[in-house]
């Protein structure tokens, strides 16, 4: 490849980005004519770009006739923050895996669902076979139960109303009253004793940020019967959970 060649640039994209930068400077909004001057764009082009950005959710016109950034921009900022957090916690997950010889997982409640956000595993510490979509199996996992315990009663009942308690193994809790009893029980640790997959046990501890806006869980998995050994490592899990909590705080 000839490194002296100039990259191919899309002029319309450059104009749209300049316009968004101009909109961002005015939290209370600015009219199209002012934005056109600040972005050094013809007024007709500015109107076309604003209508396109509004259609895609990146800009919004308020009743006085001024333009502000749209909701999609805030969503992108939230996703960017989450990417920064995940990049910071991956080394902590890998260190936990190497020290305990067990796959480590981080999951959280996001957009109304409980999702596994990252996994650190290796040939010597394999992950559990995610044979059922995790979003449909939170009731059968240590991560899912740990996160559900952190939700308030209304959010917990709403989640369970939207997710049937499917029987994944003979050990899965499928009775709603029994699951709620387990979730309401006092205690920091959450367990999966061959409830998601036969031959695999899991242990999870909660992860939340200083403001209480994050409901997450740090978990490790092991072969069935090996859980008592890993329970002795709970202080190490707590320390890693604290590192993840700080990662959320630092990127807030």
Secondary structure as UniProt FT lines:
FT   TURN            3..4
FT   HELIX           11..24
FT   TURN            27..28
FT   HELIX           32..39
FT   HELIX           43..56
FT   STRAND          59..61
FT   TURN            63..64
FT   STRAND          67..69
FT   HELIX           71..100
FT   STRAND          104..110
FT   TURN            111..112
FT   STRAND          113..120
FT   TURN            123..124
FT   HELIX           134..136
FT   HELIX           138..140
FT   HELIX           142..150
FT   HELIX           153..162
FT   TURN            170..171
FT   HELIX           176..184
FT   STRAND          190..193
FT   TURN            198..199
FT   STRAND          200..207
FT   TURN            210..211
FT   STRAND          216..223
FT   TURN            224..225
FT   HELIX           227..231
FT   TURN            232..233
FT   HELIX           234..250
//
